[in-house]
Amino acid sequence: MKAKITIRYLRFRASEHGGRIFDFWVSDSTHPNREISVDIAASFFEGQNRIHLQEGVGISYAKIKHFLDSDESAGTPLILSLNAADLALHREVAPAVAKRWHGPAVAR
């Protein structure tokens, strides 16, 4: 049985090469309170298919979650780097939007 993992977004900051680094607190029963960051290169924020800054948090969260769910996560590094395959996977799986139904209008 996998332990419950909590991932909390902390902040973003500029990287040395013009990209962005998104920082998260990750905790579970075996590794409480460790910081993991995702480095997104500046090239991902340029061009027609660029990432918008607001997308960076969600993409980084998905990268960390996918990494922690994989078998590679035993020796989790402090910084993960986003690559083109990660971005393609994130954009291929569009988030489901819940539609609200408010029911019929009732005159009062």
Order of alpha helices (4+ residues) and beta strands (2+ residues): beta-beta-beta-alpha-beta-alpha
